[in-house]
Amino acid sequence: QVQLVESGGGLVQAGGSLRLSCVASATGFRLVNMGWYRQAPGKQREWVATITWDGSSTNYADSVKGRITISRDNPKNTMYLQMNSLKPEDTAVYYCNRAPAQDTYWGQGTQVTVSS
C-alpha cells in the first residue's frame, strides 16, 4: 500500500511563501491523479488543488487560485504545492491524497501557519 508523507509546512508572515512536498512510497503514485487538501481549526477538510497523473492538467479552489501552484515530479514520486502571497486564512494542516481522496491514504499532514 502506498504511503504519502507531507512536509514543508511552517510559520510564515502574511504575504510570504512556502513549498510543500508530498512523497509517495511506491511508484504506483505515478499513474493516479493527486490532490492537496487542507483542514483549518474547527473546520472540515477541504479540497485545495488537483493534478492529473501526467501533470497535464490542474485545478484549483477559488480561494487559492492565482496564489498556489500544484506540480509533480513522477520520477521522484513527489508532488509539490507552491504557495505564494499567503494569507492568515490559509492557516491549516495540509494533506496530500489521491483525487478523489481515499480514506486509506490520509497521512499526518503538514502544518501551515500564516501570521498577520
TILUM-85668 format. One record per atom (N, C-alpha, C): residue in one letter; chain; atom name; x, y, z. Coordinates in nm, 3 decimals. Each point is the difference from the previous one (the first is absolute). Example, Ala and Ser with C-alpha at 12.3 -4.5 7.8 and 13.67 -1.06 7.14 Angstrom:
("a" "A" "N" (1.319 -0.569 0.780)) ("a" "A" "CA" (-0.089 0.119 0.000)) ("a" "A" "C" (0.090 0.120 0.000)) ("s" "A" "N" (-0.035 0.105 -0.072)) ("s" "A" "CA" (0.082 0.119 0.006)) ("s" "A" "C" (-0.077 0.109 0.073)) 
//
This chain:
("q" "A" "N" (0.085 -0.119 0.000)) ("q" "A" "CA" (-0.085 0.119 0.000)) ("q" "A" "C" (0.088 0.124 0.000)) ("v" "A" "N" (-0.037 0.097 -0.083)) ("v" "A" "CA" (0.077 0.123 -0.011)) ("v" "A" "C" (-0.022 0.086 0.124)) ("q" "A" "N" (0.109 0.052 0.055)) ("q" "A" "CA" (-0.008 0.097 0.107)) ("q" "A" "C" (0.041 0.136 -0.053)) ("l" "A" "N" (-0.067 0.103 0.049)) ("l" "A" "CA" (0.027 0.137 -0.042)) ("l" "A" "C" (0.048 0.079 0.120)) ("v" "A" "N" (0.113 0.070 -0.017)) ("v" "A" "CA" (0.058 0.076 0.110)) ("v" "A" "C" (0.016 0.145 -0.043)) ("e" "A" "N" (-0.067 0.088 0.074)) ("e" "A" "CA" (0.005 0.143 -0.029)) ("e" "A" "C" (0.108 0.068 0.082)) ("s" "A" "N" (0.058 0.106 -0.056)) ("s" "A" "CA" (0.100 0.080 0.072)) ("s" "A" "C" (0.005 0.139 -0.059)) ("g" "A" "N" (0.072 0.088 0.068)) ("g" "A" "CA" (0.021 0.134 -0.052)) ("g" "A" "C" (-0.081 0.110 0.066)) ("g" "A" "N" (-0.087 -0.037 0.090)) ("g" "A" "CA" (-0.079 0.101 0.068)) ("g" "A" "C" (0.084 0.082 0.096)) ("g" "A" "N" (-0.062 0.101 0.057)) ("g" "A" "CA" (0.070 0.084 0.096)) ("g" "A" "C" (-0.078 0.125 0.032)) ("l" "A" "N" (0.067 0.091 0.069)) ("l" "A" "CA" (-0.058 0.128 0.037)) ("l" "A" "C" (0.054 0.107 -0.094)) ("v" "A" "N" (-0.089 0.076 -0.060)) ("v" "A" "CA" (0.040 0.103 -0.096)) ("v" "A" "C" (-0.089 0.121 0.018)) ("q" "A" "N" (0.054 0.117 -0.029)) ("q" "A" "CA" (-0.080 0.121 0.008)) ("q" "A" "C" (-0.090 0.014 -0.122)) ("a" "A" "N" (-0.107 0.070 0.016)) ("a" "A" "CA" (-0.090 0.027 -0.112)) ("a" "A" "C" (0.079 0.060 -0.116)) ("g" "A" "N" (-0.030 -0.050 -0.120)) ("g" "A" "CA" (0.073 0.044 -0.118)) ("g" "A" "C" (0.119 -0.087 -0.034)) ("g" "A" "N" (0.035 -0.089 0.091)) ("g" "A" "CA" (0.114 -0.087 -0.022)) ("g" "A" "C" (-0.032 -0.122 -0.085)) ("s" "A" "N" (0.100 -0.087 -0.012)) ("s" "A" "CA" (-0.012 -0.118 -0.086)) ("s" "A" "C" (0.048 -0.125 0.073)) ("l" "A" "N" (-0.056 -0.112 -0.042)) ("l" "A" "CA" (0.045 -0.131 0.045)) ("l" "A" "C" (-0.015 -0.098 -0.115)) ("r" "A" "N" (0.082 -0.104 0.000)) ("r" "A" "CA" (-0.017 -0.108 -0.095)) ("r" "A" "C" (-0.016 -0.131 0.077)) ("l" "A" "N" (-0.113 -0.061 -0.018)) ("l" "A" "CA" (-0.028 -0.128 0.064)) ("l" "A" "C" (0.038 -0.114 -0.094)) ("s" "A" "N" (0.040 -0.111 0.060)) ("s" "A" "CA" (0.034 -0.119 -0.077)) ("s" "A" "C" (-0.081 -0.118 0.050)) ("c" "A" "N" (-0.027 -0.091 -0.090)) ("c" "A" "CA" (-0.071 -0.124 0.032)) ("c" "A" "C" (0.077 -0.113 -0.069)) ("v" "A" "N" (0.057 -0.088 0.079)) ("v" "A" "CA" (0.077 -0.110 -0.056)) ("v" "A" "C" (-0.079 -0.130 0.016)) ("a" "A" "N" (-0.010 -0.072 -0.109)) ("a" "A" "CA" (-0.070 -0.130 0.000)) ("a" "A" "C" (0.101 -0.112 0.014)) ("s" "A" "N" (-0.042 -0.104 0.070)) ("s" "A" "CA" (0.093 -0.109 0.031)) ("s" "A" "C" (0.011 -0.103 -0.112)) ("a" "A" "N" (-0.084 0.013 -0.103)) ("a" "A" "CA" (0.002 -0.098 -0.107)) ("a" "A" "C" (-0.023 0.067 -0.135)) ("t" "A" "N" (0.043 -0.065 -0.105)) ("t" "A" "CA" (-0.008 0.059 -0.133)) ("t" "A" "C" (-0.142 0.003 -0.056)) ("g" "A" "N" (-0.092 -0.072 0.065)) ("g" "A" "CA" (-0.138 0.004 -0.047)) ("g" "A" "C" (-0.059 0.139 0.003)) ("f" "A" "N" (0.057 0.084 0.081)) ("f" "A" "CA" (-0.038 0.141 0.009)) ("f" "A" "C" (0.000 0.068 -0.136)) ("r" "A" "N" (0.090 -0.043 -0.087)) ("r" "A" "CA" (0.020 0.066 -0.128)) ("r" "A" "C" (-0.119 -0.013 -0.094)) ("l" "A" "N" (-0.088 -0.093 0.028)) ("l" "A" "CA" (-0.108 -0.030 -0.094)) ("l" "A" "C" (-0.135 0.055 0.043)) ("v" "A" "N" (-0.003 0.077 0.109)) ("v" "A" "CA" (-0.129 0.047 0.050)) ("v" "A" "C" (-0.003 0.151 0.013)) ("n" "A" "N" (-0.120 0.054 -0.013)) ("n" "A" "CA" (-0.019 0.142 0.027)) ("n" "A" "C" (0.016 0.024 0.150)) ("m" "A" "N" (0.059 0.113 0.033)) ("m" "A" "CA" (0.029 0.030 0.140)) ("m" "A" "C" (-0.053 0.138 0.037)) ("g" "A" "N" (-0.015 0.021 0.130)) ("g" "A" "CA" (-0.050 0.129 0.046)) ("g" "A" "C" (0.059 0.042 0.133)) ("w" "A" "N" (-0.014 0.127 0.027)) ("w" "A" "CA" (0.032 0.057 0.131)) ("w" "A" "C" (-0.132 0.041 0.065)) ("y" "A" "N" (-0.004 -0.017 0.131)) ("y" "A" "CA" (-0.118 0.032 0.079)) ("y" "A" "C" (0.049 0.068 0.126)) ("r" "A" "N" (-0.091 0.070 0.068)) ("r" "A" "CA" (0.040 0.065 0.125)) ("r" "A" "C" (-0.115 0.001 0.099)) ("q" "A" "N" (0.037 0.008 0.127)) ("q" "A" "CA" (-0.099 0.008 0.106)) ("q" "A" "C" (0.042 0.107 0.099)) ("a" "A" "N" (-0.081 0.104 0.006)) ("a" "A" "CA" (0.025 0.109 0.093)) ("a" "A" "C" (-0.063 -0.034 0.135)) ("p" "A" "N" (0.048 0.062 0.108)) ("p" "A" "CA" (-0.056 -0.029 0.132)) ("p" "A" "C" (-0.151 0.021 0.005)) ("g" "A" "N" (-0.070 -0.100 0.048)) ("g" "A" "CA" (-0.144 0.011 0.014)) ("g" "A" "C" (-0.080 -0.012 -0.128)) ("k" "A" "N" (0.068 -0.034 -0.110)) ("k" "A" "CA" (-0.069 -0.010 -0.128)) ("k" "A" "C" (0.020 -0.138 -0.062)) ("q" "A" "N" (-0.084 -0.032 -0.095)) ("q" "A" "CA" (0.015 -0.127 -0.072)) ("q" "A" "C" (0.115 0.008 -0.099)) ("r" "A" "N" (0.056 -0.114 -0.030)) ("r" "A" "CA" (0.106 -0.006 -0.100)) ("r" "A" "C" (-0.057 0.041 -0.135)) ("e" "A" "N" (0.078 0.078 -0.076)) ("e" "A" "CA" (-0.047 0.049 -0.129)) ("e" "A" "C" (0.106 -0.027 -0.107)) ("w" "A" "N" (-0.049 -0.010 -0.121)) ("w" "A" "CA" (0.087 -0.020 -0.114)) ("w" "A" "C" (0.069 0.131 -0.036)) ("v" "A" "N" (0.128 -0.009 -0.041)) ("v" "A" "CA" (0.076 0.118 -0.038)) ("v" "A" "C" (0.036 -0.002 -0.149)) ("a" "A" "N" (0.056 -0.113 -0.046)) ("a" "A" "CA" (0.046 -0.005 -0.138)) ("a" "A" "C" (0.013 -0.145 -0.045)) ("t" "A" "N" (-0.007 -0.020 -0.130)) ("t" "A" "CA" (0.012 -0.132 -0.061)) ("t" "A" "C" (0.093 0.007 -0.119)) ("i" "A" "N" (0.073 -0.110 -0.022)) ("i" "A" "CA" (0.086 -0.011 -0.118)) ("i" "A" "C" (-0.019 -0.140 -0.059)) ("t" "A" "N" (-0.007 -0.006 -0.132)) ("t" "A" "CA" (-0.017 -0.130 -0.065)) ("t" "A" "C" (0.128 -0.082 0.011)) ("w" "A" "N" (-0.011 -0.128 -0.033)) ("w" "A" "CA" (0.111 -0.092 0.022)) ("w" "A" "C" (0.126 0.042 -0.075)) ("d" "A" "N" (-0.019 0.064 -0.116)) ("d" "A" "CA" (0.116 0.038 -0.080)) ("d" "A" "C" (0.034 0.148 0.013)) ("g" "A" "N" (-0.072 0.069 0.086)) ("g" "A" "CA" (0.028 0.142 0.021)) ("g" "A" "C" (-0.054 0.091 -0.108)) ("s" "A" "N" (-0.080 -0.053 -0.091)) ("s" "A" "CA" (-0.044 0.080 -0.114)) ("s" "A" "C" (-0.114 0.095 0.034)) ("s" "A" "N" (-0.069 -0.024 0.110)) ("s" "A" "CA" (-0.113 0.084 0.036)) ("s" "A" "C" (-0.006 0.020 0.151)) ("t" "A" "N" (-0.037 0.121 0.038)) ("t" "A" "CA" (-0.012 0.034 0.142)) ("t" "A" "C" (-0.130 0.074 0.024)) ("n" "A" "N" (-0.048 -0.007 0.123)) ("n" "A" "CA" (-0.119 0.075 0.041)) ("n" "A" "C" (0.021 0.051 0.141)) ("y" "A" "N" (-0.060 0.114 0.028)) ("y" "A" "CA" (0.020 0.064 0.129)) ("y" "A" "C" (-0.133 0.048 0.058)) ("a" "A" "N" (-0.005 -0.002 0.133)) ("a" "A" "CA" (-0.113 0.061 0.068)) ("a" "A" "C" (0.006 0.152 -0.023)) ("d" "A" "N" (-0.115 0.062 -0.006)) ("d" "A" "CA" (-0.005 0.143 -0.025)) ("d" "A" "C" (0.078 0.079 0.106)) ("s" "A" "N" (0.003 -0.051 0.122)) ("s" "A" "CA" (0.064 0.073 0.110)) ("s" "A" "C" (0.152 0.009 -0.015)) ("v" "A" "N" (0.059 -0.086 -0.083)) ("v" "A" "CA" (0.146 0.000 -0.015)) ("v" "A" "C" (0.045 0.029 -0.142)) ("k" "A" "N" (-0.094 0.009 -0.091)) ("k" "A" "CA" (0.034 0.018 -0.141)) ("k" "A" "C" (0.084 0.126 -0.019)) ("g" "A" "N" (0.108 -0.014 -0.076)) ("g" "A" "CA" (0.088 0.113 -0.026)) ("g" "A" "C" (0.112 0.016 0.101)) ("r" "A" "N" (-0.010 -0.071 0.111)) ("r" "A" "CA" (0.103 0.012 0.105)) ("r" "A" "C" (0.075 -0.131 0.023)) ("i" "A" "N" (-0.060 -0.110 -0.043)) ("i" "A" "CA" (0.054 -0.133 0.030)) ("i" "A" "C" (0.016 -0.078 -0.129)) ("t" "A" "N" (0.110 -0.077 -0.008)) ("t" "A" "CA" (0.028 -0.082 -0.118)) ("t" "A" "C" (0.030 -0.143 0.044)) ("i" "A" "N" (-0.073 -0.093 -0.059)) ("i" "A" "CA" (0.024 -0.143 0.025)) ("i" "A" "C" (0.084 -0.056 -0.113)) ("s" "A" "N" (0.094 -0.085 0.034)) ("s" "A" "CA" (0.085 -0.063 -0.101)) ("s" "A" "C" (0.043 -0.137 0.051)) ("r" "A" "N" (0.061 -0.077 -0.090)) ("r" "A" "CA" (0.047 -0.133 0.042)) ("r" "A" "C" (0.124 -0.037 -0.079)) ("d" "A" "N" (0.081 -0.085 0.061)) ("d" "A" "CA" (0.119 -0.054 -0.063)) ("d" "A" "C" (-0.010 -0.152 0.014)) ("n" "A" "N" (-0.056 -0.064 -0.100)) ("n" "A" "CA" (-0.027 -0.143 0.011)) ("n" "A" "C" (0.124 -0.085 0.021)) ("p" "A" "N" (0.111 0.027 -0.069)) ("p" "A" "CA" (0.120 -0.083 0.026)) ("p" "A" "C" (0.044 0.006 0.147)) ("k" "A" "N" (-0.035 0.107 0.070)) ("k" "A" "CA" (0.034 0.013 0.141)) ("k" "A" "C" (-0.116 -0.039 0.091)) ("n" "A" "N" (-0.109 -0.044 -0.058)) ("n" "A" "CA" (-0.118 -0.036 0.080)) ("n" "A" "C" (-0.042 0.113 0.093)) ("t" "A" "N" (0.008 0.121 -0.048)) ("t" "A" "CA" (-0.022 0.117 0.085)) ("t" "A" "C" (-0.096 0.098 -0.066)) ("m" "A" "N" (-0.086 0.057 0.083)) ("m" "A" "CA" (-0.091 0.105 -0.042)) ("m" "A" "C" (0.029 0.123 0.085)) ("y" "A" "N" (-0.024 0.118 -0.057)) ("y" "A" "CA" (0.032 0.124 0.068)) ("y" "A" "C" (-0.121 0.093 0.004)) ("l" "A" "N" (0.003 0.091 0.095)) ("l" "A" "CA" (-0.097 0.108 0.004)) ("l" "A" "C" (0.077 0.128 0.032)) ("q" "A" "N" (0.018 0.083 -0.101)) ("q" "A" "CA" (0.066 0.129 0.019)) ("q" "A" "C" (-0.105 0.101 0.040)) ("m" "A" "N" (0.017 0.059 0.116)) ("m" "A" "CA" (-0.098 0.094 0.052)) ("m" "A" "C" (0.063 0.138 0.015)) ("n" "A" "N" (-0.054 0.096 -0.069)) ("n" "A" "CA" (0.047 0.138 0.004)) ("n" "A" "C" (-0.109 0.092 0.053)) ("s" "A" "N" (0.039 0.120 0.037)) ("s" "A" "CA" (-0.095 0.100 0.049)) ("s" "A" "C" (-0.093 -0.061 0.106)) ("l" "A" "N" (0.060 -0.068 0.094)) ("l" "A" "CA" (-0.079 -0.070 0.101)) ("l" "A" "C" (-0.079 0.097 0.086)) ("k" "A" "N" (-0.118 -0.045 0.041)) ("k" "A" "CA" (-0.090 0.078 0.083)) ("k" "A" "C" (-0.025 -0.074 0.132)) ("p" "A" "N" (-0.038 0.070 0.104)) ("p" "A" "CA" (-0.031 -0.068 0.127)) ("p" "A" "C" (-0.105 -0.110 -0.018)) ("e" "A" "N" (-0.093 0.020 -0.091)) ("e" "A" "CA" (-0.104 -0.101 -0.022)) ("e" "A" "C" (0.052 -0.126 -0.069)) ("d" "A" "N" (0.126 0.000 -0.041)) ("d" "A" "CA" (0.061 -0.121 -0.053)) ("d" "A" "C" (0.053 -0.091 0.111)) ("t" "A" "N" (-0.005 0.048 0.122)) ("t" "A" "CA" (0.046 -0.079 0.113)) ("t" "A" "C" (-0.082 -0.129 0.012)) ("a" "A" "N" (0.071 -0.114 -0.002)) ("a" "A" "CA" (-0.067 -0.130 0.001)) ("a" "A" "C" (0.105 -0.110 0.002)) ("v" "A" "N" (-0.046 -0.121 0.021)) ("v" "A" "CA" (0.083 -0.117 -0.025)) ("v" "A" "C" (-0.025 -0.042 -0.144)) ("y" "A" "N" (0.106 -0.014 -0.076)) ("y" "A" "CA" (-0.010 -0.034 -0.141)) ("y" "A" "C" (0.034 -0.148 -0.020)) ("y" "A" "N" (-0.084 -0.065 -0.080)) ("y" "A" "CA" (0.013 -0.142 -0.028)) ("y" "A" "C" (0.006 -0.025 -0.150)) ("c" "A" "N" (0.068 -0.105 -0.038)) ("c" "A" "CA" (-0.008 -0.047 -0.138)) ("c" "A" "C" (-0.075 -0.133 -0.001)) ("n" "A" "N" (-0.059 -0.029 -0.114)) ("n" "A" "CA" (-0.077 -0.123 -0.014)) ("n" "A" "C" (-0.026 -0.019 -0.148)) ("r" "A" "N" (-0.060 -0.109 -0.032)) ("r" "A" "CA" (-0.045 -0.019 -0.136)) ("r" "A" "C" (-0.116 0.098 -0.025)) ("a" "A" "N" (-0.036 0.014 -0.128)) ("a" "A" "CA" (-0.113 0.084 -0.038)) ("a" "A" "C" (-0.094 -0.084 -0.087)) ("p" "A" "N" (-0.121 -0.026 0.046)) ("p" "A" "CA" (-0.055 0.034 0.131)) ("p" "A" "C" (0.074 -0.069 0.116)) ("a" "A" "N" (-0.009 0.062 0.117)) ("a" "A" "CA" (0.070 -0.053 0.116)) ("a" "A" "C" (-0.057 -0.134 0.044)) ("q" "A" "N" (0.089 -0.081 0.055)) ("q" "A" "CA" (-0.042 -0.128 0.055)) ("q" "A" "C" (0.048 -0.008 0.145)) ("d" "A" "N" (-0.086 -0.049 0.088)) ("d" "A" "CA" (0.031 -0.001 0.143)) ("d" "A" "C" (0.130 -0.073 0.031)) ("t" "A" "N" (0.032 -0.100 -0.079)) ("t" "A" "CA" (0.118 -0.083 0.026)) ("t" "A" "C" (0.129 0.081 -0.002)) ("y" "A" "N" (0.001 0.109 -0.074)) ("y" "A" "CA" (0.126 0.069 -0.028)) ("y" "A" "C" (0.025 0.126 0.083)) ("w" "A" "N" (-0.092 0.034 0.092)) ("w" "A" "CA" (0.027 0.119 0.081)) ("w" "A" "C" (0.121 -0.022 0.088)) ("g" "A" "N" (0.092 0.098 -0.002)) ("g" "A" "CA" (0.118 -0.005 0.084)) ("g" "A" "C" (-0.012 0.097 0.115)) ("q" "A" "N" (0.115 0.039 0.055)) ("q" "A" "CA" (0.002 0.091 0.114)) ("q" "A" "C" (-0.017 0.145 -0.040)) ("g" "A" "N" (0.028 0.030 -0.124)) ("g" "A" "CA" (-0.011 0.138 -0.046)) ("g" "A" "C" (0.118 0.084 0.046)) ("t" "A" "N" (0.001 0.123 -0.048)) ("t" "A" "CA" (0.103 0.096 0.041)) ("t" "A" "C" (-0.068 0.132 0.034)) ("q" "A" "N" (0.037 0.057 0.114)) ("q" "A" "CA" (-0.065 0.121 0.051)) ("q" "A" "C" (0.054 0.124 -0.068)) ("v" "A" "N" (-0.091 0.081 -0.049)) ("v" "A" "CA" (0.035 0.131 -0.055)) ("v" "A" "C" (-0.070 0.105 0.087)) ("t" "A" "N" (0.079 0.092 0.052)) ("t" "A" "CA" (-0.055 0.108 0.082)) ("t" "A" "C" (0.044 0.133 -0.059)) ("v" "A" "N" (-0.097 0.084 -0.031)) ("v" "A" "CA" (0.028 0.130 -0.059)) ("v" "A" "C" (-0.039 0.108 0.100)) ("s" "A" "N" (0.096 0.078 0.042)) ("s" "A" "CA" (-0.026 0.106 0.097)) ("s" "A" "C" (-0.030 0.131 -0.071)) ("s" "A" "N" (-0.085 0.079 0.063)) ("s" "A" "CA" (-0.040 0.128 -0.062)) ("s" "A" "C" (0.094 0.111 0.040)) 
//
